[in-house]
């Protein structure tokens, strides 16, 4: 299916690994030029170069910590210089947490707020003006099923992802008049490198069966009885960027293999 995205430009945060990288590849396969943003300099530039060669698109790798306002100013400026702006913004940068509310310091709350919420706010302020000039655009927020069905061990992640979901809804109402569609995607169990790393750590002093551990997690939480792949999720991102999703505005979509337990 041709999604009619050729020669559009997408900015993807957390774009050098896992879900972000899969989204970049899915869009590049449709002829979209991509700006990958991630903290690790070598990796983001290497992946950008690989995508450009593989899909014959223009690709820019920008090393930046989007939890910092100054870094967002830099990446917006570089995107303007290289592409004259962007048509799509994929707010994907984020990470899990592990704490209790009683013990977590203010600094940790602030960091996750800046990473999950303020990065999205600042990037919208920076890139929406270009989308308006281009006649419209799409902004997608990668939140989490934990925004509505929290895991007990990561309250800060749960809270900030819920805030991101509400920000997405209110932004959608504000910019839809400019032909800019904003939506949220709440993934469930997606087999990212972070999940594999955690599984290996948890099973290192036992039997080392990290694959068996992940299978047990999927069996407990997902009726589909497996993790989803980043590529499966990325296909949905690509669809929502296309005109085939033209009536999708201000919504939250769960891609979770049936993990959500409520209507």
C-alpha positions in Angstrom: 0.0 0.0 0.0 1.4 3.4 -1.0 0.8 5.8 1.9 1.6 8.8 -0.3 4.3 10.1 2.1 7.2 10.5 -0.4 9.5 13.5 0.2 7.9 14.4 3.5 10.2 15.2 6.4 9.9 13.5 9.8 11.6 14.4 13.1 11.9 11.3 15.4 13.2 11.6 18.9 14.7 8.5 20.5 15.3 7.6 16.9 18.5 5.5 17.0 17.3 2.3 18.6 14.1 0.3 19.4 10.7 1.8 18.5 12.1 5.1 17.3 14.5 3.4 14.8 11.7 1.1 13.6 9.5 4.1 13.0 12.3 5.9 11.1 12.7 2.8 8.9 9.0 2.4 8.3 8.7 6.1 7.2 11.9 6.0 5.1 10.6 2.9 3.3 7.7 5.2 2.2 10.2 7.8 0.9 10.1 10.1 3.9 13.3 12.0 4.7 14.1 11.5 8.4 15.8 13.4 11.2 16.9 11.1 13.9 17.4 12.6 17.4 19.1 10.7 20.2 21.7 11.3 23.0 24.5 9.0 21.7 26.4 10.8 19.0 28.0 7.8 17.1 24.9 5.7 17.1 22.5 8.3 15.9 24.8 9.4 13.1 25.6 5.8 12.1 21.9 4.8 11.9 21.0 8.0 10.0 23.7 7.1 7.4 22.5 3.5 7.2 18.9 4.6 6.6 19.9 7.1 3.9 21.8 4.4 2.0 19.2 1.6 2.5 16.1 3.6 1.5 17.7 6.3 -0.8 16.3 9.2 1.3 18.0 12.1 3.0 18.7 11.4 6.7 20.1 13.5 9.4 21.4 12.3 12.8 21.3 14.9 15.6 22.9 14.0 19.0 20.7 15.8 21.6 19.1 15.3 25.0 15.6 16.4 24.4 15.1 16.8 28.2 17.1 20.1 27.8 15.5 23.2 26.2 18.8 24.2 24.6 19.1 20.9 22.8 15.6 21.3 21.3 16.4 24.8 20.1 19.5 23.3 18.4 17.7 20.4 16.7 14.9 22.7 15.5 17.5 25.0 14.0 19.3 22.1 12.3 16.1 20.7 10.9 15.2 24.1 9.5 18.6 24.5 8.0 18.7 21.1 6.4 15.0 20.6 5.4 13.2 23.9 5.9 11.2 22.4 8.7 9.2 19.2 9.1 5.9 17.6 8.2 5.8 15.0 10.9 7.0 15.0 14.6 7.3 11.6 16.4 7.8 12.3 20.1 9.2 8.9 21.1 12.1 9.7 23.5 11.6 8.2 26.9 12.6 5.5 29.3 11.1 3.6 32.2 11.7 4.3 35.9 12.0 2.3 39.1 11.2 3.9 42.4 8.6 4.5 45.1 6.7 7.7 45.5 7.9 8.0 49.1 11.6 7.7 48.2 11.9 9.3 44.8 13.6 12.8 45.0 12.3 15.9 43.3 15.2 15.8 40.8 14.0 12.5 39.4 10.4 13.7 39.0 11.7 16.8 37.3 13.9 14.9 34.8 11.1 12.6 33.7 8.7 15.6 33.4 11.2 17.3 31.2 11.9 14.2 29.1 8.3 12.9 28.6 6.3 16.2 28.7 8.3 19.3 28.3 10.2 17.9 25.3 6.9 17.4 23.6 5.7 20.9 24.5 9.0 22.5 23.3 9.1 20.5 20.1 5.6 21.5 19.3 6.4 25.1 19.8 9.5 24.8 17.6 8.1 22.7 14.7 4.3 23.6 14.4 5.1 27.0 12.8 6.9 25.1 9.9 4.0 22.7 9.6 1.6 25.6 9.3 3.7 27.0 6.4 3.7 23.6 4.7 -0.1 23.5 4.9 -0.4 20.9 7.7 1.3 18.0 9.4 1.1 15.2 11.9 2.3 14.9 15.5 2.4 11.5 17.2 3.2 10.9 20.9 4.5 7.6 21.9 3.0 7.2 25.4 2.4 3.9 27.1 -0.3 1.6 28.3 1.0 2.6 31.7 -0.6 6.0 31.3 -3.9 4.3 32.1 -3.0 0.9 33.5 0.0 1.7 35.7 2.8 -0.7 36.8 3.4 -0.5 40.5 7.2 -0.1 40.3 7.4 3.0 38.1 5.0 5.7 39.4 7.0 8.6 37.8 6.8 6.9 34.4 3.1 6.3 34.9 2.3 9.9 35.9 4.4 11.6 33.2 3.1 9.4 30.4 -0.4 10.1 31.5 0.4 13.8 31.4 1.8 13.4 27.9 -1.5 11.8 26.8 -3.5 14.8 28.1 -1.0 17.2 26.4 -1.5 15.4 23.2 -5.3 15.8 23.4 -5.2 19.5 24.2 -2.6 20.2 21.5 -4.8 18.3 19.0 -7.7 20.7 19.7 -5.5 23.7 19.3 -3.8 23.0 16.0 -6.4 21.0 14.1 -7.5 24.3 12.5 -4.1 24.4 10.9 -4.6 21.0 9.3 -2.2 19.4 11.9 -3.4 16.1 13.3 -2.2 15.1 16.8 -2.7 11.6 18.2 -1.2 9.3 20.9 -0.2 5.7 20.7 -0.1 3.6 23.9 2.0 0.5 23.2 1.9 -2.6 25.4 4.7 -5.1 25.5 7.1 -4.2 22.7 10.3 -6.2 22.4 12.9 -3.4 22.6 16.6 -3.7 23.5 15.7 -2.3 27.0 13.3 -5.3 27.7 16.0 -7.8 26.6 18.6 -6.0 28.7 16.4 -6.1 31.8 15.5 -9.7 31.3 19.1 -10.7 31.1 19.9 -8.8 34.3 17.0 -10.4 36.1 18.0 -14.0 35.1 21.8 -13.6 35.3 22.0 -15.1 38.8 19.5 -17.8 38.1 19.3 -20.0 35.0 20.0 -17.2 32.5 16.9 -18.1 30.6 16.0 -14.5 29.7 13.8 -15.6 26.7 11.8 -17.8 29.1 11.4 -14.9 31.4 10.0 -12.7 28.6 7.7 -15.4 27.6 6.3 -15.6 31.1 5.8 -11.8 31.1 3.8 -12.0 27.9 1.8 -14.9 29.2 0.9 -13.0 32.3 0.0 -9.7 30.7 -0.9 -10.1 27.0 -3.8 -12.3 25.7 -1.9 -12.5 22.4 0.7 -14.4 24.4 3.8 -12.7 23.0 5.6 -9.4 22.8 5.0 -7.2 19.8 7.9 -6.2 17.5 9.0 -2.6 17.1 8.3 -3.1 13.4 4.6 -4.0 14.1 4.2 -0.9 16.1 6.0 1.3 13.5 3.6 0.3 10.8 0.8 1.9 12.8 2.8 5.1 13.2 3.3 5.2 9.5 -0.4 4.7 8.9 -1.3 7.6 11.2 1.1 9.9 9.4 -0.7 9.2 6.1 -3.8 10.8 4.6 -5.5 7.4 5.1 -5.8 8.4 8.7 -7.2 11.9 7.8 -10.1 11.7 10.3 -8.0 10.6 13.2 -7.6 13.6 15.5 -6.9 13.9 19.3 -7.3 10.1 19.8 -5.4 7.6 21.8 -4.7 4.2 20.2 -3.7 1.1 22.2 -1.4 -1.3 20.4 -1.0 -3.8 23.1 -2.0 -7.3 22.1 -5.1 -7.1 24.3 -3.1 -6.1 27.4 -5.5 -3.3 28.4 -8.0 -4.7 30.9 -10.7 -2.0 30.7 -13.0 -0.6 27.9 
